[in-house]
Amino acid sequence: MDNKDIAISVVSKVTGVAKSTILSRTRKWPAVEARQLVILLLARDGATDETISWMLNRGRCAILKSRHNANDSLRLSKLFREKYNKISEMYEHQKSLRVS
């Protein structure tokens, strides 16, 4: 399992949004929020916007905008920040299990 798969799996588990919905083209808020969380995880783990765009089958500009929106949400929304912190912990734990 690579970082993308771990990120999508953890976000799906916490948000309740199916993996297929995260990867779909839907613009409904639960899917958009889940996508933003995946993008934020991968970006903070060192992935470039271009790499993330390949992983999620999106344009680089869409990833850039989503990343900026996610950073704004982290700063402004307590609920989004709590979700991200929980997801981030689970993501790091899953990555450490893969390496062990």
Secondary structure, DSSP 8 states (H G I E B T S, - for coil): --HHHHHHHHHHHHH---HHHHHS----HHHHHHHHHHHHHHHHTT--HHHHHHHHT--HHHHHHHHHHHHHHHHH-HHHHHHHHHHHHHHHHHHHHHH-
